[in-house]
Amino acid sequence: MPELPLPPFFDPARVGEVWRVPYEDRAREAAAWADEQGLRPAAEDEFRLCLLAVDVQNTFCIPEFELFVAGRSGTGAVDDNRRLSEFVYRNLAHITQIFPSLDTHHAMQVFHAIWLVDELGNHPPPYTLVSAEDVAAGRWRVNEAVAEALGIGVDYVERHLAYYTRALADGGKYDLTIWPYHAMLGGIGHALVSSVEEAVFFHGIARYSNPEFQVKGDKPLTEHYSMLGPEVTVGPDGDPLGERNTALVDKLLTFDAVVVAGQAKSHCLAWTIDDLLADELAGERLAERTYLLEDCTSPVVVPGVVDYTDEADAAFERYRDAGMNVVRSTEPLESWPGLAARAQR
C-alpha cells in the first residue's frame, strides 16, 4: 500500500483560511495526476475503504468562526485538517469513497438562544446548560414567539421542552446546550473547509468517486450531533422528531474498512461512533473494521467555560475496548492493525 506524494498545489499554510477552490484547474490536475500515479477508478477497488469526514466545516474549523474547535492546543482543528488533507492525498489510491457530513442549522432551533427565555424575557447566553430540573423549576421556558413563527402550538412546545430535557438525561447525554448560532444554512460557516473541500474534489475526479454528503441537524425540535441520527427521535406524543440514517449504516457495511475523522472529538464524532457501536445489527461487524484518526480530531475547549478533553479521551478508550482501532493519519496503512490482512483476503 505505497503512499503517494502530496500534489504540488497543496499549501499547508493555508489550511486555516477560507478561499475559493479553482475547480477547473484542479480537475485538469487530478486527471493528469491519476495518469502519472497510475490511479484506477474507485469502482475497480477490490479492497474498499471509505472515509467519514464528520463536520469538517468552517464554523468548527476556522479560527474566529462561531464554534472553532481549538482543543487545548488552541489550534486543534487547523492542525487536524492539515493532517486530514495530507491523508487524503497520500492515500488517493486506497480511499474508495468519502462521506462528508454537513451540520445544517436554522436560527429557530431548540439549541439556539432564541428558543428560550427566563422570567424576565432574557435569552440564555451561549454554552448555557439547560437541565430537566431547570425547566421544571421555570428557570427557562419556551419563547412563545418562536412557536408561533414555526406554526407549532405553544402548549406542545412547552411539553416538548420538559420531555426533551428529561429524555437527554435519561439517555445519559449532556444537558441541552445552548450553542452560538453556527453552521447556518446558506452561510459561509456551513461550507466545508477549503483545503478539505479541495482534497475531496481532487479525490473525486482522480478516482471517479462521487462523495456522498450527509446533511444533518436541520430539524427544529431535536439536536443531531451524530451522522447516524438525532439525539431524541420522538416527541412527547410519540411523534417523529427525526429519523435514523439507516441507509448510511447499510453503505458502511459494504466497505472493508471505515476511517473516521472530523470535529468534534467530544461531540459529533464521538456520538457518531457511539451510534455505530449501538447499532444492534451492524455495531459488532463494524467495530473491528473501523479506524479512528486520533490526530485528525479535537475536543471542544472554551477556556474558562468548558473543556471536554477528558470526556473525549475516555470515549476513545471505550471505543478501543469495544474493538475499534485508534490510529494516526501519519502511519502507513499497512501498519494499521488488521488492515493488511483484510486487504489480502
C-alpha positions in Angstrom: 0.0 0.0 0.0 2.5 2.7 -1.1 1.7 6.3 -0.3 1.6 9.0 -2.9 3.4 12.3 -2.8 1.5 15.5 -2.0 0.3 17.3 -5.1 2.3 20.5 -5.9 -0.7 22.9 -5.3 -1.3 21.8 -1.7 -0.2 24.5 0.7 -0.4 23.5 4.4 0.0 27.1 5.5 -3.5 27.9 4.0 -5.5 25.2 5.9 -6.7 27.8 8.4 -8.1 30.1 5.7 -11.2 30.3 3.6 -10.8 30.6 -0.2 -12.4 29.6 -3.5 -11.3 26.2 -4.8 -10.3 26.6 -8.5 -12.3 23.6 -9.7 -11.4 23.7 -13.4 -7.7 23.8 -12.6 -7.9 21.1 -10.0 -10.0 18.9 -12.3 -7.3 19.0 -15.0 -4.6 18.4 -12.5 -6.5 15.5 -10.9 -6.8 13.8 -14.3 -3.1 14.3 -15.0 -2.2 13.1 -11.5 -4.2 9.9 -12.0 -2.3 9.1 -15.2 1.0 10.0 -13.6 0.4 7.9 -10.5 -1.4 5.1 -12.1 -4.7 5.6 -10.3 -7.6 3.4 -11.2 -11.3 4.3 -10.9 -12.7 3.5 -7.4 -15.2 1.1 -8.9 -12.3 -1.3 -9.6 -11.2 -1.4 -5.9 -11.0 -4.9 -4.6 -10.4 -3.7 -1.1 -12.9 -0.9 -0.3 -12.0 1.8 2.2 -14.2 4.8 3.0 -13.6 7.9 4.9 -16.2 9.5 7.2 -15.3 13.2 7.4 -17.5 14.5 10.3 -18.5 18.2 10.2 -15.2 19.4 8.7 -16.9 22.9 8.2 -15.7 26.4 8.5 -17.9 27.0 11.5 -15.9 24.4 13.5 -12.5 24.5 11.9 -11.5 28.1 11.1 -10.2 30.4 13.8 -12.6 33.3 14.6 -15.6 31.4 13.3 -18.5 30.6 15.5 -17.5 27.3 17.1 -13.9 26.8 16.3 -12.7 23.6 17.9 -9.4 24.7 19.3 -8.7 21.8 21.7 -6.2 22.6 24.5 -3.5 23.5 21.9 -5.5 26.4 20.6 -5.0 25.3 17.0 -6.7 21.9 17.1 -9.0 21.8 14.1 -6.5 23.6 11.8 -3.8 21.1 12.7 -6.3 18.2 12.3 -7.3 19.4 8.8 -3.8 19.8 7.6 -3.2 16.2 8.5 -6.6 15.1 7.1 -5.9 16.8 3.8 -2.5 15.1 3.6 -4.0 11.8 4.5 -6.4 12.0 1.6 -3.7 13.0 -0.9 -1.2 10.3 0.2 -3.9 7.6 0.1 -5.8 8.6 -3.0 -5.2 5.1 -4.4 -6.8 3.4 -1.4 -9.8 5.6 -0.5 -12.8 4.3 -2.4 -15.3 6.9 -1.3 -15.6 9.9 1.1 -18.7 10.6 3.2 -18.6 14.2 4.5 -21.3 15.3 6.9 -22.7 18.8 7.0 -24.1 20.1 10.2 -27.0 22.3 9.0 -28.9 24.8 11.1 -31.6 27.5 11.1 -31.9 30.2 13.7 -35.0 28.9 15.4 -33.9 25.5 16.8 -34.1 24.1 20.3 -30.4 24.6 21.0 -30.2 28.3 19.9 -30.7 31.2 22.4 -33.9 32.5 20.6 -35.7 29.3 21.7 -35.7 30.1 25.4 -36.3 32.9 27.8 -36.1 33.4 31.5 -38.8 35.1 33.7 -37.6 38.5 32.5 -37.6 37.6 28.9 -33.8 37.3 28.6 -32.3 34.6 26.3 -29.7 32.3 27.7 -26.1 33.1 26.7 -24.1 30.7 24.6 -22.9 27.5 26.4 -25.7 27.6 28.9 -26.6 24.1 30.0 -30.3 23.6 30.4 -31.3 20.6 32.6 -34.6 19.0 33.1 -34.6 20.4 36.6 -34.1 23.9 35.2 -37.1 23.5 33.0 -39.2 22.0 35.8 -38.3 24.9 38.1 -39.2 27.5 35.4 -35.7 28.9 35.1 -36.0 28.5 31.3 -39.2 28.4 29.3 -40.1 28.3 25.6 -40.2 31.6 23.7 -43.8 31.7 22.6 -42.9 33.9 19.6 -40.7 31.1 18.2 -43.5 28.6 18.5 -45.9 30.9 16.7 -43.4 31.7 14.0 -42.9 28.0 13.3 -46.6 27.2 13.4 -46.3 24.9 16.4 -48.7 25.1 19.3 -47.2 26.8 22.4 -48.6 24.1 24.7 -46.9 21.4 22.7 -43.6 23.2 22.6 -43.7 23.7 26.4 -44.4 20.0 26.9 -41.7 19.1 24.4 -39.1 21.1 26.3 -39.8 19.3 29.5 -39.9 15.9 27.8 -36.8 16.6 25.7 -34.5 17.6 28.5 -35.6 14.6 30.6 -35.0 12.3 27.6 -31.5 13.6 27.3 -30.8 13.0 31.0 -32.4 9.5 30.9 -30.3 8.7 27.8 -27.0 9.6 29.5 -26.4 12.6 27.2 -25.2 16.0 28.0 -27.8 18.5 29.2 -29.3 20.6 26.4 -26.5 23.0 25.4 -27.3 26.5 24.0 -24.8 26.8 21.2 -23.8 30.0 19.4 -25.5 30.4 16.1 -23.5 28.2 13.8 -23.5 26.1 10.6 -26.3 28.3 9.3 -27.7 27.0 6.0 -26.6 29.4 3.2 -23.8 30.9 5.3 -20.1 30.6 4.8 -19.7 28.8 8.1 -21.8 25.9 6.6 -19.3 25.1 3.9 -16.5 22.5 4.1 -13.1 23.9 5.0 -11.5 25.0 1.7 -8.4 22.7 2.0 -10.5 19.6 2.7 -13.1 20.5 0.1 -10.3 20.7 -2.4 -8.9 17.3 -1.3 -12.4 15.8 -1.6 -12.9 17.3 -5.0 -9.5 16.2 -6.2 -10.1 12.7 -5.0 -13.5 12.6 -6.7 -12.0 13.5 -10.1 -8.8 11.4 -9.8 -10.7 8.2 -8.7 -14.0 8.8 -10.4 -15.6 8.6 -7.0 -18.6 10.7 -6.0 -18.6 11.9 -2.4 -21.8 11.3 -0.6 -22.7 14.3 1.6 -24.7 13.6 4.7 -26.9 16.6 5.7 -27.9 16.6 9.4 -29.2 18.9 12.1 -31.9 20.9 10.4 -34.9 19.6 12.5 -36.1 22.3 14.9 -37.1 20.2 17.8 -34.0 18.0 18.3 -30.2 18.1 18.3 -28.3 16.0 15.8 -24.7 15.5 16.7 -24.3 12.1 15.2 -24.1 11.3 11.5 -26.5 8.4 12.2 -29.4 10.2 13.8 -30.8 12.8 16.2 -30.4 12.7 19.9 -34.1 12.2 20.6 -36.1 10.7 17.8 -39.7 11.0 19.1 -41.6 13.8 20.9 -43.8 13.8 23.9 -46.8 12.3 22.0 -44.7 9.7 20.2 -44.4 11.9 17.1 -41.3 11.7 15.0 -38.6 14.4 15.5 -36.1 12.9 13.1 -35.0 9.6 11.5 -32.1 7.3 12.0 -29.8 7.2 9.0 -30.0 3.5 8.4 -29.1 4.0 4.7 -25.6 5.2 5.8 -25.1 2.2 8.1 -26.1 -0.2 5.2 -23.5 1.5 3.0 -20.7 1.3 5.6 -21.3 -2.4 5.8 -20.2 -2.7 2.1 -16.7 -1.4 2.9 -13.8 -3.4 4.2 -12.5 -0.5 6.3 -14.2 2.6 7.6 -11.9 5.5 8.5 -13.3 8.3 10.8 -12.0 11.9 11.3 -13.5 15.3 11.9 -15.0 17.5 14.6 -15.5 17.5 17.4 -13.9 14.6 19.2 -16.1 15.3 22.2 -19.4 15.7 20.3 -20.4 14.9 16.7 -17.6 12.5 16.0 -17.9 10.8 19.4 -21.7 10.4 19.1 -21.4 9.1 15.6 -19.1 6.3 16.9 -21.4 5.7 19.8 -24.3 5.2 17.4 -22.3 2.9 15.2 -21.4 0.7 18.2 -25.0 0.8 19.5 -26.5 -0.5 16.2 -27.9 -3.9 17.0 -27.2 -5.4 13.6 -24.1 -3.6 12.5 -22.2 -2.5 15.6 -20.2 -5.6 16.2 -19.5 -6.1 12.5 -18.3 -2.5 12.0 -16.1 -2.3 15.2 -13.1 -4.2 14.0 -13.1 -2.6 10.6 -13.3 1.0 11.9 -10.2 3.1 12.2 -10.3 6.4 14.2 -7.8 9.0 13.2 -6.9 10.3 16.6 -4.7 13.1 15.2 -7.5 14.4 12.9 -10.0 15.3 15.6 -10.0 17.6 18.7 -12.4 18.2 21.6 -14.4 21.3 22.4 -12.5 23.6 24.7 -13.5 27.1 25.5 -11.1 28.5 28.1 -12.8 29.4 31.3 -16.1 28.0 30.1 -15.9 24.3 29.1 -13.3 21.7 28.5 -14.4 18.3 27.2 -10.9 16.9 26.7 -11.1 14.3 29.4 -14.5 13.1 28.3 -13.3 12.8 24.7 -10.2 10.8 25.7 -12.3 8.5 27.8 -14.6 7.9 24.9 -11.8 6.9 22.7 -10.6 4.4 25.3 -14.1 2.9 25.3 -14.0 2.6 21.5 -10.7 0.9 21.7 -12.0 -1.5 24.3 -15.0 -2.2 22.0 -12.7 -3.4 19.3 -12.2 -0.3 17.2 -8.7 0.7 16.0 -7.3 4.1 17.2 -4.6 5.1 14.7 -2.7 8.1 13.4 -3.1 9.5 9.9 0.7 9.7 9.5 1.2 6.0 9.9 1.2 4.0 6.7 -1.9 1.9 6.1 0.0 -1.4 6.1 0.9 -0.7 9.8 -2.7 -0.3 10.9 -4.0 -3.3 12.9 -5.5 -6.0 10.8 -5.8 -3.8 7.7 -3.2 -5.6 5.6 -4.6 -9.0 6.5 -8.1 -7.9 5.4 -6.8 -6.5 2.2 -5.3 -9.8 1.3 -8.5 -11.8 1.9 
